[in-house]
Amino acid sequence: MKLVLSPEQRQLRDAVRDFLRTSSPLPKVRQGYDPQVYARLNGELGLSGLIIPEEHGGAGAGLAELAVALEETGAALLPGPFLATAFAAIALTKVQGANKELMTGIAEGRIAATLDKSEVSYDGGAVRGTLAQVLSGMEADVLVAPAVTGDGLVMVAVELAGPGVTRTALDTLDLTRGQARVVLDDAPARVLGASPSGIGDRLCVALAAEQLGVMRAALDAIVAYAKIRVAFGRYIGSYQGVKHKLADMHCKLEQAESIVRYAAWAADESPDELPGAAALAQAYVGRACFEVARDHLLLYGGIGFTWEHDAHLFYKRAKADEVLLGPPRIHRARLADLLEL
């Protein structure tokens, strides 16, 4: 098991971090999704094709490398469909004989995709169904979803700008990443292959990696603030109550990092350990991320509650991520079942 990043993974982390620092700082994040930033992210760094096999134009990397990238995009609160596309790529790499054109388009950054686990019905080359909350549904070009056929469950791809598709933007808590209600009414669809098992576990790991980045950025921000903010003639970081809270937040971050690194390693190297590692990742990291984001907002005092401050952006991303794949209690129950508790 490897809980420490390799030299190549550290280089990837530094490259993504430097790019986002200059191309998508927090003031720009407030402006929402910028297709040009997304195109550069994929064109210059090739992140959308990170786990796409090499024969389809991707890098053929593992989930451990994708986790490194997601940690940095999470820390930067990157708007847009990167997480959604990563989810779709995770699913496509597990579908036997998945559409080569679609995977190549994702790898080249030409196609932004999204994955929804809600089942739709497939008949005669078209699909029907209503998907209540599709991640980045307004920005994505292609929807990947499971579909029920007479022969079983298959994965299909639907062009979201095509006929038979109605998209409605939703008002969401997270101001940096949207969702949409998608209605499919005899929308043309391509069958990609049989629906694989184990996708949910890999999605849990990917999301936990983003949450780890949110935690780290929130803690770094409030530690920096505690070193310069003066109250009653003293830096607030010198007060015992603040120091203890920051120490607790740091401990949560360290535990979360170990859990995410282990889960990513299990996804690549030890499939038998992945279900438990994935359940643990969402059972612990999801809640810990929200608690760190919440406490970092509170430690700012009154200024943290204002719309002008960035603290509420981290708070809302953390809460939205916490429930994206189901609330922590669901993952705790699954972990308990796996451990036969």
C-alpha positions, 0 to 999 in steps of 0.5 A, spaced: 500 500 500 502 506 498 500 512 502 505 517 499 505 520 492 510 518 487 515 523 484 510 523 478 504 524 482 507 530 485 509 533 479 502 532 476 499 535 483 504 541 482 502 542 474 495 542 476 496 547 482 500 552 478 495 552 472 489 553 477 492 558 481 493 563 475 487 561 470 482 560 475 483 564 482 477 564 486 475 571 484 474 568 477 471 562 480 465 567 482 464 568 475 462 561 474 464 556 468 469 558 463 469 554 457 476 557 455 479 555 462 476 548 461 479 547 454 486 549 456 485 544 462 484 539 458 489 541 452 495 543 456 494 538 461 490 533 458 486 532 465 480 529 462 483 523 458 487 522 465 484 515 466 482 514 458 486 508 455 492 510 451 489 506 445 483 512 445 488 517 446 488 518 453 494 517 458 492 510 461 493 512 468 490 510 474 485 512 479 490 514 484 493 519 479 485 522 477 485 523 485 491 527 485 488 532 480 481 532 483 484 534 490 487 540 486 481 542 482 477 541 489 481 546 492 481 551 487 473 550 487 473 549 479 467 550 476 464 546 470 463 539 468 470 536 470 468 532 476 462 530 472 466 528 466 471 524 470 465 520 473 463 519 466 470 517 464 470 512 470 464 508 468 466 508 460 473 505 462 469 499 465 464 498 460 466 492 455 467 495 448 465 502 450 464 507 444 471 509 441 469 515 439 466 518 445 472 516 449 477 519 444 472 525 444 473 526 452 480 524 452 481 530 447 477 535 451 472 536 445 466 532 449 464 534 456 460 528 459 456 527 465 454 520 468 447 519 472 446 513 475 438 513 475 435 508 470 432 510 464 428 505 459 431 503 452 427 501 446 428 501 439 434 506 439 431 511 443 430 512 451 425 515 456 425 517 463 426 523 467 433 525 471 432 529 477 439 532 478 444 531 473 451 534 475 453 539 470 447 537 466 447 544 463 454 544 461 455 537 459 455 535 451 453 527 453 449 523 458 452 516 460 446 513 464 444 505 465 438 503 461 433 498 462 432 493 456 429 486 454 435 483 455 438 487 461 441 493 464 446 496 459 449 503 459 447 508 453 450 515 451 445 521 449 447 527 446 444 532 451 443 538 445 439 533 441 432 531 439 427 529 445 432 532 450 429 537 455 434 540 460 432 545 466 437 548 470 436 547 478 437 552 483 443 549 487 446 550 494 453 550 490 454 556 486 460 554 483 457 547 480 450 547 477 445 541 476 440 540 471 433 536 471 433 532 464 427 529 461 428 524 455 422 523 451 424 518 445 431 521 445 436 517 440 441 513 444 447 509 443 448 503 447 455 502 449 455 495 452 453 492 458 452 496 465 458 494 469 458 493 477 463 497 482 462 503 478 459 506 485 465 505 489 470 508 484 465 514 484 466 514 491 473 515 491 473 520 486 469 524 490 473 523 496 479 526 493 475 532 491 473 533 498 480 532 501 482 538 496 476 542 499 478 541 506 486 542 505 484 549 502 479 551 507 484 549 513 490 553 509 486 559 508 483 560 516 490 558 518 493 564 514 488 568 517 489 566 524 496 569 523 494 576 521 487 577 524 488 581 531 483 581 536 483 585 543 491 586 542 493 579 540 493 575 533 487 570 534 491 564 532 494 565 539 488 564 543 487 557 546 480 556 543 482 557 536 489 553 536 485 547 539 480 548 533 485 548 528 488 542 531 482 538 530 481 540 523 488 538 522 487 531 525 481 530 520 485 532 514 490 528 516 486 522 517 482 524 510 488 524 506 490 517 509 483 514 507 483 517 500 490 515 498 488 508 501 482 508 497 485 510 491 490 505 491 485 499 492 481 501 486 488 500 482 491 495 486 486 491 490 479 490 487 477 486 493 479 491 498 475 497 494 468 496 497 470 497 504 475 503 502 470 506 498 465 506 503 470 508 509 472 514 504 465 517 503 463 515 511 468 519 513 471 524 508 464 527 506 462 529 513 469 531 515 470 536 509 463 539 511 465 540 518 472 543 516 469 548 511 464 549 517 469 551 522 473 555 518 467 559 516 466 560 523 473 562 525 473 568 520 467 571 525 462 575 522 466 577 515 465 569 513 458 570 513 458 575 508 457 574 500 463 578 499 468 572 502 470 566 499 468 562 506 461 561 504 463 558 497 467 552 500 462 551 505 457 550 500 461 546 496 463 541 502 455 540 503 453 539 496 459 534 495 457 531 502 450 528 499 452 528 492 452 520 492 448 519 498 448 522 505 454 519 510 449 515 514 448 510 507 455 509 507 456 508 514 451 502 513 454 499 507 461 499 511 457 496 517 454 491 512 461 489 509 464 489 516 459 484 518 457 489 524 
